[in-house]
Amino acid sequence: MFSLEEGPEPETQTAPVRQESVRSGYPVDPLRIARVLRRRWRIIGGCFVAGIVLGVLLAKTVMPREFTARTILVWEPTGSRAAANPEREIQTLMDTLKLPNNLEALRTRTGLPVTLEALARRVDIAVSRGSNILTLSATAASPEEAVRLSDAMTQVFLDHQRDSERTRAEAQLKALGEEVLKVQAQLEEARAHYDGFRQENGIAELTLDRQSSIEEAARLRTEKNRFRIEAESSDARALLLKQAAREQPSRMVLSETESYFELRKLAELRAELAARGANLSMEHPEVVQLTAAVRALESRPAGGTVSDRVVGTNPSWTFLQNSLLDAGSQRELAQKKWRAYAEAEEAAKERIARLSALEGQASALLARIHITETRLTELQQRQKVVEGEVRQPEMELRVLTSATPPTRPSKSYRRAVALLLPPFFALLAVVALTASSLRGFKLWTPAEFSFWGRGPVVAATPWPATAEGLEELVVELRTALDEASGVTRVLPLGESQQERTRELLSRLGATDVPARDDVPGRGATLVSWEEARRPQALRLAVRKGARVLVLASSGAHSVFEVWALRRLLGSEACVGFVVVGLGTDLATHPDRVGDVMGFWSGSGASRGMEGPFPRKEPR
């Protein structure tokens, strides 16, 4: 060992001060990583170019694109669905698209070798808000395949709706058939009751019978009144004929021979007047005319004599008697007919009254028949309509716009791959280069030694790569030692640093001290410790000294070696580092890191982390 006789007494030690929790340096020096990346920028650039080439190739050949073809349908509800809840109906209609049987039919129709779940993700249906417009969307790897899938999906969807409507119509037709049979049985039963009622009461058709009875009664009343009038007319005629017969003599001069024409004419007129008067009234124009002619002839003086006269039965009286007999017979006949028609009218009225009494019961039976017939007619009409729906189901969906090949993909990762793959490759290169620089977890820069060793780096040099580096290091340490107080222990970090430690101490002018002495010579300020196999003695020597200066080589020690150093020396030790062997690329890094002034002054600011309870300062 070497020692240098300078400084105060070895026993003179600075009281330990509370450890601050601030750590200097970096776990990985970013400047070192930046220099590694800058030195190997060609690798990063090559990876970026390779990413560009590979991204373009993947985008052109491997990465899939999705094209979406759309078919526009309109839902036109009819019948009860138009009055029901349209939102629920259209949602139910949409949910039937992805039924397993529809997806299976679509897969069979298109021949796609995919699962039903994957096929369900490639098709979709949506409805426009506030309208009945449905949009069927189909996604495929090419526009033509998307159109083919959309057309097949539309056809499967429409076929399913048609089959559903046909099934519904068939079920409805079956129910209608059963209902028709039931109503027909009810109609036959009602008709049987009505026929029994008619047979029991002797009527064919109540309404017609009653109407015909009313008409018959009216006709009989008319005939009765007519014959009553005829009888009364015959009575009046008989009275007139009796009066006329009483006025006429039964015998009269039938013929006279006169020399004057007026008398013969007068007789003829009188005879004719008598004959007319028997049949006609006195106000009749012919009777009035004959009367006037007779009076005119009578007013004339008779100018001749009768030469011959024939007396016999009066023709007028005979005519009146015959007419009177005829009027009597007509009166008898009219009276008989009048009484007969009156009896027939009474019988018709009785039948009408009886039919009216039965009309309530018959109306109830007929009403039942009519209601059943109406119901049967409606069911049969509905049955014909449903039969038509079974043959040709009524479709509520109609295609407005068929699918057309899309011009642009709906989803494509080609641009993302082409843009992101180059920087991703460059990032991988950066990560790989950074990982290679951290291989073995070696420490290279003063900042890394200061962080992991939890102490300052008082000096750093490229020595032994350059001889002038040793001279500069010696000058710097000599200056610091001249100003420092207390004993400084020099410890090589590993056996590989022992020779360099001896060479450094020899250049600093230290004297040899026995290695087994726990306390160096009085006044010595720099002491080397080379026996790593005595950790307890080393800790005792460290506690008796003011500081520990560890000599470490850049890139020769791992994080674990430096981390274990604090545990070896004790938490209260004031540890500093001298880093040798810096590469030329690291020569520009800071050569002093941490509280170097506190380390040399012995204030304790640069001591390592203490335990959970800080030590109290001695009084």
VEXMARNU-758155 format. One line per 3 residues: number of its first residue (from 1); for each residue x, y, z of C-alpha. Coordinates in steps of 0.001 Angstrom, whole numbers, plus 500000, padded with zeros to 6 digits. Example, Ala and Ser with C-alpha at 12.3 -4.5 7.8 and 13.67 -1.06 7.14 Angstrom:
// residues 2
1 = 512300/495500/507800 | 513670/498940/507140
// end
This chain:
// residues 619
1 = 500000/500000/500000 | 500976/503616/499585 | 500442/506587/501896
4 = 501062/510307/501712 | 502070/512138/504899 | 499810/515187/504711
7 = 496713/516545/506297 | 495473/516444/509882 | 495657/513590/512312
10 = 493963/510339/511255 | 491802/510458/514339 | 490379/513774/513246
13 = 487150/512961/511450 | 484273/515039/510287 | 481039/514291/512006
16 = 478587/512581/509675 | 475825/514721/508336 | 472282/513595/507407
19 = 472162/512049/503944 | 470199/513911/501318 | 467883/511855/499114
22 = 468888/513481/495852 | 470777/511191/493470 | 472951/512586/490719
25 = 473559/511199/487274 | 471358/508982/485101 | 470627/505265/485174
28 = 471397/505276/481448 | 473232/508250/480081 | 471083/509654/477245
31 = 474131/511247/475675 | 475781/507838/475378 | 472624/506365/473795
34 = 472414/509328/471435 | 476038/508840/470398 | 475417/505129/469806
37 = 472415/505890/467634 | 474219/508640/465763 | 477224/506403/465165
40 = 474928/503716/463705 | 472501/505952/461839 | 473020/503923/458685
43 = 471431/500914/460357 | 468428/503023/461387 | 468158/504516/457916
46 = 468433/501074/456347 | 465637/499784/458567 | 463531/502818/457635
49 = 464070/502165/453921 | 463380/498462/454437 | 460178/499464/456231
52 = 459179/501610/453264 | 459792/498792/450798 | 458130/496172/452973
55 = 455215/498512/453753 | 454581/499133/450067 | 454797/495412/449287
58 = 452464/494494/452136 | 450021/497244/451185 | 449956/496079/447585
61 = 449876/492341/448128 | 449025/491200/451640 | 446947/493813/453435
64 = 443254/493343/452661 | 440774/496065/451831 | 437085/496103/452584
67 = 434504/497294/450087 | 430919/497880/451153 | 427996/497596/448727
70 = 424589/498865/449793 | 421065/497987/448692 | 418257/500405/449545
73 = 414853/498925/450445 | 411586/500582/451434 | 409179/499025/453918
76 = 405536/499603/453009 | 403373/498039/455751 | 399802/497110/454943
79 = 396786/495986/456933 | 397109/495718/460680 | 400859/496369/460637
82 = 400263/499874/459331 | 398181/500670/462411 | 400481/498856/464883
85 = 403747/500110/466397 | 405906/500834/463319 | 409170/501115/465279
88 = 408748/497673/466806 | 407653/496128/463510 | 410619/497510/461567
91 = 413060/496512/464334 | 411651/492988/464283 | 412023/492971/460525
94 = 415667/494048/460812 | 416471/491447/463460 | 415418/488644/461125
97 = 418330/489410/458788 | 420948/487643/460898 | 418908/484618/461859
100 = 420955/481407/461580 | 418768/479990/458816 | 419160/483179/456757
103 = 422933/483187/457261 | 423088/479505/456311 | 421064/480197/453159
106 = 423343/483133/452340 | 426462/481012/452823 | 425000/478280/450621
109 = 424020/480760/447936 | 427404/482528/447866 | 429568/479473/448572
112 = 431770/481396/451027 | 433937/479128/453231 | 433358/481152/456410
115 = 431583/480592/459687 | 428159/482010/460356 | 429620/484411/462929
118 = 432131/485765/460410 | 429428/486030/457762 | 427185/487903/460217
121 = 429957/490457/460744 | 430150/491059/456995 | 426478/491973/456596
124 = 424446/494617/458333 | 421107/496394/458112 | 420186/499891/459244
127 = 417108/502097/459114 | 416991/505809/458494 | 415675/507826/461397
130 = 412056/508805/460976 | 411514/506831/457754 | 410931/503305/456456
133 = 414103/503208/454344 | 416279/500148/455047 | 419923/499937/454016
136 = 421452/496480/453557 | 425259/496598/453668 | 427628/493832/452607
139 = 431409/493957/453059 | 433877/491978/450942 | 437454/492105/449712
142 = 436539/493374/446223 | 433785/495592/444798 | 432370/492777/442684
145 = 432310/490377/445620 | 430622/493034/447769 | 427932/493546/445112
148 = 427437/489797/444763 | 427168/489367/448517 | 424769/492318/448791
151 = 422542/490974/446013 | 422548/487487/447524 | 421789/488881/450965
154 = 418931/490976/449559 | 417494/487974/447739 | 417775/485770/450840
157 = 416175/488490/452952 | 413294/488947/450510 | 412858/485175/450129
160 = 412705/484818/453896 | 410094/487551/454130 | 408121/485945/451290
163 = 408293/482527/452971 | 407283/484074/456283 | 404299/485767/454661
166 = 403346/482526/452908 | 403606/480560/456150 | 401543/483158/457954
169 = 398956/483108/455142 | 398824/479302/455191 | 398218/479297/458937
172 = 395568/481967/458516 | 393989/480009/455661 | 393831/476898/457817
175 = 392193/478841/460638 | 389752/480406/458177 | 388858/476976/456782
178 = 388045/475704/460244 | 386018/478825/460963 | 384118/478478/457666
181 = 383163/474896/458509 | 381998/475979/461936 | 379913/478854/460548
184 = 378435/476607/457858 | 377301/474183/460562 | 375763/477083/462472
187 = 373984/478258/459308 | 372574/474809/458599 | 371346/474580/462173
190 = 369670/478003/461946 | 368016/477106/458649 | 366785/473799/460094
193 = 365198/475671/463009 | 363553/478121/460615 | 362256/475344/458330
196 = 360761/473562/461313 | 359128/476800/462396 | 357612/477298/458914
199 = 356338/473750/458718 | 354849/474025/462178 | 352986/477238/461294
202 = 352245/476414/457648 | 354170/479225/456008 | 356565/479133/453143
205 = 358134/482509/453473 | 356831/484732/456207 | 357624/487994/454561
208 = 356284/486956/451189 | 353241/485305/452744 | 352481/488358/454804
211 = 353004/490648/451847 | 350851/488504/449598 | 348173/488348/452310
214 = 348177/492121/452581 | 347950/492472/448824 | 345182/489861/448691
217 = 343242/491666/451434 | 343567/494918/449552 | 342374/493281/446331
220 = 339419/491671/448120 | 338515/494997/449697 | 338557/496626/446282
223 = 336405/493920/444756 | 333985/494074/447689 | 333602/497802/447309
226 = 333109/497441/443543 | 330342/494900/443913 | 328796/496941/446715
229 = 328642/499879/444328 | 327180/497659/441601 | 324451/496430/443981
232 = 323593/499974/444980 | 323532/501011/441297 | 321231/498106/440486
235 = 318843/499202/443284 | 318745/502742/441958 | 318168/501536/438398
238 = 315312/499260/439541 | 313610/502183/441272 | 313881/504322/438159
241 = 312557/501541/435961 | 309584/501014/438316 | 308738/504704/438183
244 = 309042/504742/434398 | 306908/501588/434108 | 304160/503133/436253
247 = 304052/506155/433988 | 303679/504041/430852 | 300352/502427/429935
250 = 300419/498735/429432 | 298414/499030/426159 | 298491/501647/423512
253 = 297668/502350/419899 | 300223/500540/418021 | 299446/501921/414590
256 = 297087/504449/412969 | 296595/505359/409442 | 296356/509090/409067
259 = 296508/511248/406202 | 299049/513547/407854 | 302659/512837/408223
262 = 303176/514902/411387 | 301020/512657/413473 | 302874/509552/412376
265 = 306141/511262/413035 | 304959/512386/416410 | 304033/508850/417318
268 = 307381/507555/416255 | 309156/510211/418271 | 307053/509480/421274
271 = 307765/505790/420983 | 311423/506430/420640 | 311262/508903/423525
274 = 309578/506321/425675 | 312186/503757/424763 | 315014/506170/425435
277 = 313437/507366/428641 | 313356/503820/429957 | 317122/503462/429600
280 = 318296/507054/429880 | 317655/509846/432310 | 315532/512795/431450
283 = 318558/515071/431284 | 320240/512945/428639 | 320801/514947/425424
286 = 319006/512370/423282 | 316008/512352/425599 | 315994/516149/425719
289 = 316240/516309/421922 | 313402/513802/421436 | 311278/515655/423988
292 = 311823/518940/422168 | 310930/517329/418844 | 307752/515807/420315
295 = 306705/519145/421775 | 307349/520891/418548 | 305110/518463/416689
298 = 302478/518633/419381 | 302340/522362/419176 | 301343/522098/415629
301 = 297712/521694/414908 | 296662/518342/413686 | 295941/518685/410143
304 = 294765/515162/409223 | 292570/512279/410303 | 293325/508812/411353
307 = 292194/506280/408830 | 293342/503051/410617 | 294385/502290/414211
310 = 295994/499170/415779 | 295898/498786/419643 | 298300/496414/421500
313 = 300841/496075/424347 | 302934/499114/424939 | 306512/498336/423785
316 = 307903/500834/426254 | 306128/499201/429103 | 307337/495821/427945
319 = 310898/497113/427660 | 310705/498681/431091 | 309438/495465/432573
322 = 312251/493477/430995 | 314795/496028/432154 | 313385/495894/435645
325 = 313797/492118/435746 | 317354/492409/434450 | 318206/495055/437088
328 = 316858/492828/439850 | 318967/489886/438771 | 322065/492069/438552
331 = 321393/493423/442050 | 321121/489914/443490 | 324362/488876/441822
334 = 326223/491980/443041 | 325018/491489/446594 | 326154/487853/446632
337 = 329597/488819/445321 | 329793/491631/447842 | 329138/489266/450749
340 = 331615/486702/449369 | 334394/489251/449011 | 333671/490611/452477
343 = 334117/487135/453956 | 337345/486605/451985 | 338642/489958/453227
346 = 337975/489005/456819 | 339847/485723/456298 | 342807/487626/454796
349 = 342830/490010/457750 | 342871/487094/460154 | 345837/485541/458283
352 = 347673/488857/458341 | 347071/489122/462077 | 348343/485573/462597
355 = 351437/486201/460446 | 352086/489419/462348 | 351955/487500/465593
358 = 354555/485019/464234 | 356727/487743/462766 | 358706/488311/466007
361 = 359749/484684/466271 | 360419/484430/462554 | 362420/487681/462619
364 = 364700/486318/465347 | 365240/483120/463379 | 365764/485028/460136
367 = 368113/487485/461836 | 370204/484578/463054 | 370249/483156/459535
370 = 371149/486519/457993 | 373924/487193/460521 | 375362/483727/459993
373 = 375144/484132/456206 | 376889/487517/456409 | 379621/486054/458600
376 = 380017/483119/456239 | 380219/485445/453230 | 382890/487562/454909
379 = 384901/484494/455861 | 384660/483083/452355 | 385745/486396/450857
382 = 388653/486585/453304 | 389458/482967/452498 | 389733/483803/448804
385 = 391997/486754/449599 | 394247/484591/451793 | 394355/481893/449107
388 = 395665/484562/446762 | 398264/485545/449364 | 399351/481916/449655
391 = 399806/481687/445888 | 401434/485121/445675 | 402460/486467/449108
394 = 402091/490191/449565 | 405560/491711/449969 | 405961/494731/452226
397 = 409571/495259/451108 | 410513/496791/447799 | 413970/497409/446342
400 = 414548/501083/445656 | 418197/500973/444620 | 420199/497873/443807
403 = 423793/497494/444926 | 426492/499010/442710 | 430262/498355/442829
406 = 431831/500833/445280 | 434577/503007/443846 | 436520/503342/447094
409 = 437097/500915/449959 | 435148/501457/453125 | 438051/500272/455285
412 = 441693/499826/454299 | 444866/499416/456356 | 447171/499787/453371
415 = 447872/503464/453899 | 448374/502939/457624 | 450772/500066/456964
418 = 452666/502025/454308 | 452981/505051/456609 | 453576/503364/459963
421 = 455812/500447/458999 | 458932/502560/458135 | 458966/504464/461457
424 = 458126/501213/463225 | 461145/499510/461688 | 463283/502528/462542
427 = 461978/502387/466118 | 462791/498680/466285 | 466306/499478/465112
430 = 466619/502176/467777 | 465366/499757/470437 | 467724/497034/469237
433 = 470718/499390/469179 | 469794/500736/472598 | 469457/497192/473936
436 = 472817/496222/472428 | 474427/499217/474124 | 472967/498011/477426
439 = 474210/494458/476929 | 475625/493116/480183 | 474285/496155/482079
442 = 477739/497720/481922 | 478355/501285/483086 | 480235/503552/480701
445 = 479870/507208/481614 | 480457/509198/484818 | 476736/510005/485027
448 = 475868/506292/485140 | 478546/505542/487804 | 477273/508445/489903
451 = 473643/507265/489738 | 474165/503596/490484 | 477054/504160/492937
454 = 475099/506891/494737 | 478142/509097/494924 | 479921/511783/492910
457 = 482414/511139/490148 | 485353/513361/491044 | 487345/512735/487860
460 = 487218/510859/484556 | 490002/510200/482065 | 490708/508140/478939
463 = 493853/506789/480633 | 495361/504210/480092 | 494401/504675/476436
466 = 496325/507976/476413 | 499404/508689/478580 | 498586/512372/479004
469 = 495311/511371/480619 | 497195/510026/483650 | 499111/513264/484101
472 = 495930/515299/483989 | 494272/512957/486472 | 497215/513136/488878
475 = 497257/516919/488753 | 493511/517120/489405 | 493606/514641/492306
478 = 496713/516184/493812 | 495069/519584/493869 | 491948/518165/495514
481 = 493964/516200/498089 | 495943/519260/499068 | 492726/521051/499934
484 = 490990/518037/501533 | 491164/517001/505168 | 491076/513561/506699
487 = 492045/510170/505368 | 491012/509145/501864 | 490739/505404/501203
490 = 491472/504328/497612 | 489625/501156/496587 | 489917/499447/493186
493 = 486504/498261/491876 | 487584/494760/491059 | 490901/492962/490820
496 = 491458/494239/487288 | 491892/497763/488656 | 494590/496955/491252
499 = 497554/497634/488998 | 496063/500917/487829 | 495395/501855/491449
502 = 499037/501225/492389 | 500247/503204/489391 | 497983/506116/490239
505 = 499084/506132/493894 | 502728/505967/492890 | 502267/509008/490700
508 = 500497/510801/493535 | 503533/510102/495809 | 501810/507985/498440
511 = 503934/505954/500927 | 503558/502251/501540 | 501557/501338/504632
514 = 501105/497738/505896 | 497914/496360/504493 | 496846/494791/507764
517 = 497052/497981/509780 | 493631/499237/510537 | 494827/502764/510980
520 = 497337/504303/508595 | 500325/506244/509680 | 499679/509456/511453
523 = 499193/512312/509012 | 498669/510075/506011 | 495784/511294/503760
526 = 495723/508709/500964 | 495647/504983/501689 | 495047/502053/499323
529 = 493024/499009/500343 | 493702/495889/498308 | 492420/493066/500467
532 = 488834/492572/499411 | 488613/489356/501411 | 488422/491289/504672
535 = 485047/493123/504387 | 484666/493744/508118 | 488138/495263/508366
538 = 487375/497313/505267 | 484174/498736/506798 | 486081/499609/509997
541 = 488768/501340/508000 | 486125/503215/505998 | 484421/504429/509184
544 = 487756/505681/510502 | 488540/507510/507270 | 486913/510611/505821
547 = 486041/509312/502382 | 486459/506420/499955 | 487689/506940/496419
550 = 486791/504036/494126 | 488737/503514/490920 | 486458/502114/488174
553 = 486992/501434/484489 | 484465/502464/481821 | 482610/499476/480404
556 = 484279/496991/482776 | 481741/496900/485601 | 478084/495976/485703
559 = 475286/497717/487517 | 475191/494952/490115 | 478882/495382/491013
562 = 478505/499105/491576 | 475204/498620/493437 | 476811/496052/495745
565 = 479653/498470/496565 | 477484/500558/498887 | 476365/497426/500723
568 = 480022/496374/501067 | 481232/499713/502428 | 478221/500587/504594
571 = 475516/503160/504148 | 477352/505897/506089 | 480427/505861/503860
574 = 481272/508909/501759 | 482022/507340/498385 | 483383/508963/495246
577 = 484468/507541/491900 | 487341/508005/489494 | 486426/506642/486067
580 = 489308/505615/483805 | 489370/504121/480342 | 486793/506462/478779
583 = 486517/505966/475064 | 487263/508762/472660 | 483548/509050/471834
586 = 482796/509566/475538 | 485613/512015/476203 | 483317/514972/475629
589 = 480871/513829/478344 | 480972/515605/481717 | 483956/514247/483705
592 = 482628/515371/487096 | 479127/514455/488262 | 477498/515059/491628
595 = 478611/517029/494706 | 482368/516848/494188 | 483109/519798/496506
598 = 481106/518202/499304 | 482979/514950/498800 | 486415/516574/499265
601 = 485314/518877/502039 | 483910/515938/504017 | 480534/517671/504650
604 = 478664/514473/504054 | 476534/515848/501238 | 477974/513301/498871
607 = 477596/510334/501202 | 475548/507405/500109 | 471912/506835/501080
610 = 471559/506127/504791 | 469201/503739/506420 | 465595/504492/507178
613 = 466653/506413/510334 | 469248/509198/509764 | 472143/509381/512168
616 = 472244/512198/514659 | 475156/514616/514616 | 477487/514333/517623
619 = 477358/517214/520080
// end
